Amino acid sequence: QVQLAESGGGLVQAGGSLRLSCVASGTIYSNDIISWFRQGPGKEREFVAAINWRLAKTWYTDSVKGRFTISRDAAENTVYLRMNNLKLEDTAVYYCALSKSEYISYHSSSYDNWGQGTQVTVSS
């Protein structure tokens, strides 16, 4: 089973940037999809962005389009989430997750394993 480990969270002022990393230990297969989810205080876990391993096709939730960029480095088994122009509402624990399905899902229940999460706090 693939193990995922997130890093890169921290405290940043509104308008600032962070880059999150998700390192996978184990084999990521061509049909796999790795996604970022987040869970803010008092909120349910929500989809943020996804990338498929085969062609690096990407998907984003509307609230982060134009601000966040998901990418992968296949040689390093790593997925990144570059977050620009951060807003207060981006404050959350960010998780990466892997789905063995080749079809995109925005639902956390579709994902097979998860990292431990990394905290992103945006201040004014």
Stockholm file with secondary structure:
# STOCKHOLM 1.0

chainA/1-124         QVQLAESGGGLVQAGGSLRLSCVASGTIYSNDIISWFRQGPGKEREFVAAINWRLAKTWYTDSVKGRFTISRDAAENTVYLRMNNLKLEDTAVYYCALSKSEYISYHSSSYDNWGQGTQVTVSS
#=GR chainA/1-124 SS CCEEEEECCEEEETTCCEEEEEEEESCCCTTCEEEEEEECTTSCCEEEEEEETTTCCEEECGGGTTTEEEEEEGGGTEEEEEECSCCGGGCEEEEEEEESCSSCCCSGGGCSEECCCEEEEEEC
#=GC SS_cons         CCEEEEECCEEEETTCCEEEEEEEESCCCTTCEEEEEEECTTSCCEEEEEEETTTCCEEECGGGTTTEEEEEEGGGTEEEEEECSCCGGGCEEEEEEEESCSSCCCSGGGCSEECCCEEEEEEC
//
